[in-house]
Amino acid sequence: MNKIRRDHKLLVTIVKRGRAKKVMKAAKKAGTEGGTILFGIGRGIREKKKLLGIEAFYEKELVLNLIPEDILPNVIDSIIEEVNLNKQGKGIGFIIDIKKTIGIAHMDYEEEVKEDLEEMTDDINHKGFDLIMTIVNKGDAGKVIDASNRGGAEGGTVINGRGSGIHEKAKLLSIAIEPEKDIVLTLIKKNSTKDVLKAIEEDVKINQPGKGISFVLPVEQTVGIHHLMKTPDANQ
C-alpha cells in the first residue's frame, strides 16, 4: 500500500493578464494535475508609474500550482521556457513550503488518508498560527467557513478565481472551460489546525474527487488579532 505524499510545494507564478493559461499549460505538460488562477493588479519596475498624470496599476494573474517536490524542477523549467520567465518584465515565481494537504485522495492513498491526517498533525508545534487555504468550486465557500467555525476558527476570507483540475475537462465549442473557484483563507491557532482540517474533510467531503483541496501554510507573524494572542494557548 502506498503512503500519503507529504512533499508538496506551492508554486506561485505572477504574470501579466492573459498569460496564465500558458503557465497552466506548461505546468500540466510537466506533470501537474491542475491549478488555480487569481486576478489582481500591480506594477513592476519596468512599468510606468503614471499614465496621463494618474497613478497606474496593471492587471495581473496569479497562478497557484500544488506540485510534488520530485517534479518541481521540471515544472519550473517548463514554465520558464513557455512564458520566458527568466527575462525582465515577463513575471515572477516563488515557492512556498506546504505543511499539510488534504483533498488529493486520488493520489494513491485513499485508504490511508485518515490515519495520515493524524500523523501529519501529531508533531505540530502548537505555538502561533497557521493559514489554511482551501480551494473549492464556486458556491462552496460557505460550507468551508461553517466547517472551519465548527473546528475552532473564527471566520474566513473568500477570494474568487478560476482553475482546472484532473476531474474538470469540460469544453464548449472545443474551447476548454475553466470553472470558477472560491479560495477560502482561514487564519487559525496551530492547536486547532487538526480540528479545522477534520471538519473541512467531513463537511465539505474534500477528499472526494472534484470537491477541492485544502493545505496549510506556516505563519511567522501576525497583526490585528490581539484578542487571539491574549488566549493562553496562543503563546504557550
C-alpha positions, 0 to 999 in steps of 0.5 A, a space after each residue: 500500500 502506498 503512503 500519503 505524499 507529504 512533499 508538496 510545494 506551492 508554486 506561485 507564478 505572477 504574470 501579466 493578464 492573459 498569460 496564465 493559461 500558458 503557465 497552466 499549460 506548461 505546468 500540466 505538460 510537466 506533470 501537474 494535475 491542475 491549478 488555480 488562477 487569481 486576478 489582481 493588479 500591480 506594477 513592476 519596475 519596468 512599468 510606468 508609474 503614471 499614465 496621463 498624470 494618474 497613478 497606474 496599476 496593471 492587471 495581473 494573474 496569479 497562478 497557484 500550482 500544488 506540485 510534488 517536490 520530485 517534479 518541481 524542477 521540471 515544472 519550473 523549467 517548463 514554465 520558464 521556457 513557455 512564458 520566458 520567465 527568466 527575462 525582465 518584465 515577463 513575471 515572477 515565481 516563488 515557492 512556498 513550503 506546504 505543511 499539510 494537504 488534504 483533498 488529493 485522495 486520488 493520489 494513491 492513498 485513499 485508504 490511508 488518508 485518515 490515519 495520515 491526517 493524524 500523523 501529519 498533525 501529531 508533531 505540530 508545534 502548537 505555538 502561533 498560527 497557521 493559514 489554511 487555504 482551501 480551494 473549492 468550486 464556486 458556491 462552496 465557500 460557505 460550507 468551508 467557513 461553517 466547517 472551519 467555525 465548527 473546528 475552532 476558527 473564527 471566520 474566513 476570507 473568500 477570494 474568487 478565481 478560476 482553475 482546472 483540475 484532473 476531474 474538470 475537462 469540460 469544453 464548449 465549442 472545443 474551447 476548454 472551460 475553466 470553472 470558477 473557484 472560491 479560495 477560502 483563507 482561514 487564519 487559525 491557532 496551530 492547536 486547532 489546525 487538526 480540528 479545522 482540517 477534520 471538519 473541512 474533510 467531513 463537511 465539505 467531503 474534500 477528499 472526494 474527487 472534484 470537491 477541492 483541496 485544502 493545505 496549510 501554510 506556516 505563519 511567522 507573524 501576525 497583526 490585528 488579532 490581539 484578542 487571539 494572542 491574549 488566549 493562553 494557548 496562543 503563546 504557550 
